Amino acid sequence: MTDAAPRRGRGRPTRTQTEAGPATRDRILEAAREEFSERGYEKTSVRGIAKSAGVDSALVHHYFGTKEQVFEAAIEVAFAPALDAPEKIVDGPLDDVGERLTRFVLGIWENPRSRTPLLAIVRSAVNNDTAAAVFRRLVAAQLLRRIAGRLDVPDAELRAELAAAQLVGVAMLRYVIKVEPLASADLERIVARVAPVVQGHLTNP
């Protein structure tokens, strides 16, 4: 008599599923970004993400844990270009850091490929406290504090946050709410107006 295959615990992915590897993990992340983008944080479920990715819900939990952790992983991938900002922005001279930061941030929003996941992140963060906490933790720890750490000025963290607030406000009005004439204004015109203000937040006495 052949020995029966060992039973797996309830909710645990099969060996075949866990051996699917990075491609399956990436597929889950892509499905998560699409679900959060279309439905927002509140209406997105782990089951829905799993269905969209063509896997079992247990596999989503296996790779990422809770829905909050899936959301954070999806944010980190979508926000990856912005997380490289400190090196790209502050390595140069500080006398034009405001223009470099403004061009960098608005450039991410101008790119349709990066704008779509950012819109999903912002909308989820605005409408849900859990999503907002994840977004705040990621941005504060991996972006604003890293920028502030490279500024040799008093109140560096507050300055970095004020600069970020200026740029987020512009992005919200231009790309999310689409207020005219800002939504249709030439990017160079916006940079010329906004960059000096961002520069002032970061370096002015």
N, C-alpha and C positions, 0 to 999 in steps of 0.2 A: 504493500500500500504506500502510495506516494505521500510524503509529508505535505500538509496544507501550507500554502503561503502565509506568512505571518500577517496578521491583521494590523492595519495602520490605525492610529488613534483618530478619533473624530476631529475633523477640521484640519488635519495635517495633509500637506500635499504629497502626492505619490513620488516615488523615487524618480520616475521618468520626468515628472514635472520639475523637480528640483534640479535635475541634471540638464534642463533646457538651457541654462546658462545666461550669459549677458544679453543675448538677443531677446530672450523672453522678458527680462527685466526692463530693457529699453522699450519693448512693445507696451508693457504695462505703464511705464512713465508717459509714453506718447498718448495712450488712451486716457490717462489721468488728466493730462493737460487739456485734451479735447473736452472731456466731461466737465472739468471745472470751468472751462471757457464758455461752454454752451449752457450749463445749468447753474453755475455759481457753487459756492461751498456748501450752502445749506441743502440743496437738492441733489448733490452728488453723493453717491454711496459706493462703498467698496464693492458691493455686488455689481453695480452698474459699470464700474471701472473694469472689473473682471470680465463681464460680458462683452464689453467693447474690445478688450484685448484678446478675447477668445481663450481665457484660462479660468481655472477654478478660483473662487474667492479666497480659499486657503492659501493659494500661491501668492496673492497680493499681500496677505498678512505675513507670509513667510519672508518676502523680500523687504517689506516696508513697515509692517506693524499696523498701527491705527490709521484712520482716515487723515488725522492731523499730520502724521508722519509722511503719508503719501503726498499730501499737499505741500509739505515743506520740501520734499525731494523734488517735486515738480517745479516749485518756485526756484530752487537752487539751480536747476538746469536752465530754466528760462532766463534767470537773472544772471547767469554766468558772465556775460559780457560786462555787465555793470560792476561785478565783483572784481574785475581786473582794473577798475578805474584808478585806484590809488597809485599804482606803479606808472600808469600811462599819464596821469594828470600831474602828480607832484614831483616826478623825477626832474622836470625842467625847472627853469627859473620861476620864482613865485610872483614876479611882476605881471605875468599874463596867465596865471593859473585859472582865473575866473573865466577867461575866454575858452581855455582848453576844456575845463569842466563843462561849461555850457554847451559847447559843440559836441562833446562826447555824449552827454545825457540826451540832448535833443536828437542827436544822430541815431541813437538806439530807437527812439520813438518814430523817427522818420522812416526807418526800415520796416516795411510791412511784415517781414518774417519775424522780427523780434517784437513788433508792436502787438501782434495778436495775443501771445501769452502774457505780455505785460498788462494788457487790458483785462484779461481774466483775473490776474492777480489783484489788480487794483479794485476791480468790482467786488471780488470776494472779500477783500480786506475792509472795504467800506461797509459792507452789509453784514458781516459776521465777526463777533468778538474773537473767536478762536483763530480765524484766518488772519485777523488784524494782528493778534499777538505773534503768530508765526512770522508774518511779514516784518513786523517791527523788530523782532529778535534777529532775524537774518540780516536786515538792512543795517541795524545798529551795530551788530557784532562784526559783520564782514565788510561793511562799506564805510559808514560814517566814522567809526572809531579808527579805522585804518587811515583815512584821510586826515583826521584830526591829529593822529600820532606823528604825522610828517609836517605839521604846521608849527613853526617855532614862534607862536604868538600866544598871548593870554586867552583864556576861555576857548581853547581850540575846539572842544566838542560842541559847545554852543554855536560857535561860528560855522562849523561844518553842518550842523542841523539847520541853521538859518539859510545857508546856501542851498541845501537840499530842499527846504520848504519853498524857496523861490522857484526852483526848477520844477518841482512837483506841481506847484500851482499853475505854472505855464503849461505843463504837459496835460494837466486835467482839463484846462479850458480849451486848449488847442485840439487835443486828440480824443478826449473822452466826451466832454460836453459840447465841443465844437462851436464855441462862441465866435461869431464874426465881428470884426474882420480878422481877429487873431487866427482863426482856423485856416484862413486862406492866405495869410500874409507870407511873404517871401522869408525863407529861413534866415538868410543873411541879415535881413532887417531886424528880425527878432533877436538874433545873436548880438547885434550891435547895441540893442536897447538893454538886454538882460545881462550880458557879460560884465559890464562895469558894476552892476549891483551885486552880483555874485562875488566879484573881486573884492568889493568893499566889505562884504560879510567875512571873507576869509583873511584879509590882510590889513585892512585899514586900522589905525590906532583906535 
